[in-house]
Amino acid sequence: MVVSADLLQGKKILLGVTGSIALYKSLELVRLLNKAGAEVKVIMSEASKKFIAPLSFEALSSNMVLDDTNESWANDHNHIKATQWADLFVIAPATANTIAKLANAIADNILLESALAYPNLKIIAPSANTNMINNPITKANLKMLAIANYEIIDTQTKELACKTVGDGAMAEPMEIFWHCAKALLRDEFWMDRRVIVTGGGTIEKIDDVRYLSNFSSGKMASALATALYCKGADVNLISTKFEPELPLDLYTIKVESSCEMSEYLNDSIRVAKKGKLSKATLMRDEAIHLIQKKPYLFMAAAVSDYVVSYAQSGKLKKESIGSEWDLKLKENVDILSSIDKEGLTTIGFKAEMDEESALQNALKMLQNKGLDAVCLNVLKDSSSFGEDTNKIDFLSKDKHEKIALSDKLSVAFEILEHAKSI
């Protein structure tokens, strides 16, 4: 997925690195954060300098590395000023030794001093041998950190540096990036709100080897789900196709046919309407009230208008079909019209190729299908499908907003801003 150069513009991230072979991945993390517009400063433990020289991080971040040898109280190059500067503190990789010290508030190096001095949310990405990460004491330390304003990014199972296959490998840089983006871009409106996104072109079976479908790539749906994830929503992406490198803890359901999509969508709507209660502390009487946020549905899927009347098992032989094939189709169920929209904010998506009638058709869709808004996308031709950019006309009952051509993730964030006000 294309990440815009201003996604984290103006954000300041302090990255602590410790003595693990996974440290080389932290160089890529710095590059990803910088590319998204964030400013990064790195704190290195002495053990980490055995793996990578400070110069490598300084070259990528354009900032001087802070370590035990160069702390200064004559300027801002010290563990107090650095933590006051940062919007987010990330430790990646975090060794079992560092995790143990963090859990016990030990501060015997500059990285640990910085962690103890930083009062806000801290993200750590552990990295250790399988036996070390599964040691009961390490597990207890991680639980302690989880209740002490630390967010733990799960390790992964793969071949480790010790040549064994097991759990303990640090998460990939892109996964850590998404956790950073979520921590920095959370929006109270979307936080813990249940949101369903559908995407991709449905696949309608002809026989066991052939099907009807369309050119929809599912990229816009993946971008919307990712933007919602970054905003803190409880998002469920139901799609026939997914973009690579989506956040791993973004909940997805893979479907193929319109029948499958309808089934999972209706189930998801029922769950969403039950309501996930989020706690909001209200000052009056110092009481804590439970507020149920209204769920949203973004219907970006391209559902087939027609399906095969009689889908066949096995493979239809060319010899039995003949030189011409009159394939009988029947009109498909209109999922968007048929779902129960009561108590649900519903936003549809419409792709058009005729500029003259596109707006009128989108307004008809808005009214006839009982929607709260429609995102209109006027395509040039079939080659427009699958592109990394998009532009949208956001239409609701009382507004018409134009979202300029940009990468789809940026467009998704703008759609969410407009969606908040309907």
Phi, psi and omega in degrees: 000136179284126178254126185291155183288351181243014181302318181246028182303130178085355180275144183242122186238128175261120182250117174262136180234141183238178190281078178227149177299338179290357184302330181299332178292335182291334174297317178294324177298317177300317180298316180296317181293316177298317182297331179273005174101356182280153171261134185237133169241141186247136171248126182247134169284161179298323180295326181293332182288348174286338182263318183220137179285147178305329182303325181298316179289325179293323179295321181281322186268343185060025176228148179291135177288140175260127176215185185292347185263346189230016179295138182227138176256007176272349179214201183271007185271068179208169190289339177281309181295324180296318181286332175289331180288326194279143169274338183206141177244125181237136173242112184205111005276158174244114181285166177299325178296313179296319179300317180297318180291319178300318183293339182247016176056033175278135184227068183258012168212172189291330178293315180292324175299317181295317179298320180291330182277341184275120189272347188262189181303134175239140179250132175234143178241097183296156175209119181195163172301151184306313181295326180288318181288332180267359176301134183306327180289319176298317178299319179294322178297318179295321177296321178298317180294325182297334178260008182238039175070030172246139171255125184260125175268125184301143172286172180234158180264123179192183176289126183267175181297334180279007176074011174258155177261125181180179179285149177136346180289140179298146176303155179292151182306322181294324178294318177296321177303314182296323177295321177296315180299318180296319180294327185269338188248009181305141183232123184303326180299317184269343183306123176063009176280133179282126183225133178250134176234130174249151182200169178084164177270132181290154182246115184251120188292134168262305169216196186284357178232353183234153180204164171258140177203196178216182188275001183302132185266342184080002184294321181293321178294317178298321178295317178298314180297322179292318177298318178295320176302313180297330179280351177097011181287156172270088193257143178234114181259115178252115188206160174272341181219150180227144173289147175291157175063034168292155175305134186294330180267015170277123186284124182233150174231121179271125177232171176236296186276165175295329178296315177297315181299316180299317182297310182291325179295313180296322176298317181294322178295318179299317179294316182298323183286341175295334173088125170261116185281130176249143183276129175232119182279121179254137187293328184299125179059014180052033183267154174252118181254151178260123185243125177267122181271139181293128180287158179239152171231124172252106185266083182263359181291147174260092184276134182302134178286331181228150175232163179291134182296319183225089177292142186253150171273151182076198180246124175290128182277138179301324181296326181279339180279318182098188184283342176231147183232109176267091183280121183273126180243158174227153181296136181276161175292136177276099186300316184296326179283331189271339184289155178279109185265359181297131181075016184226130172274118188244127180237119180265164177236137181227126176257129180229155177242345178262105184299328184292324183256357187300311183296316180298318179294323179292321179292324175297318178299317180303315183279311188291332182258006175063044183265161175270335178197160176227135172260111183265130179236112180267116184265150177284308178195190184297339179289346179289337178292141176084001178287159181274353180243164180200161169221146190225143164258116181265114186244128171229186184295333185232012180209154175222106182246137178260127176256116187293161180302127179199177174297153190295331178292319177296318177299320180299317179297322178292321176301317180297323177296317178291324183293335180294334188261007181261000000 
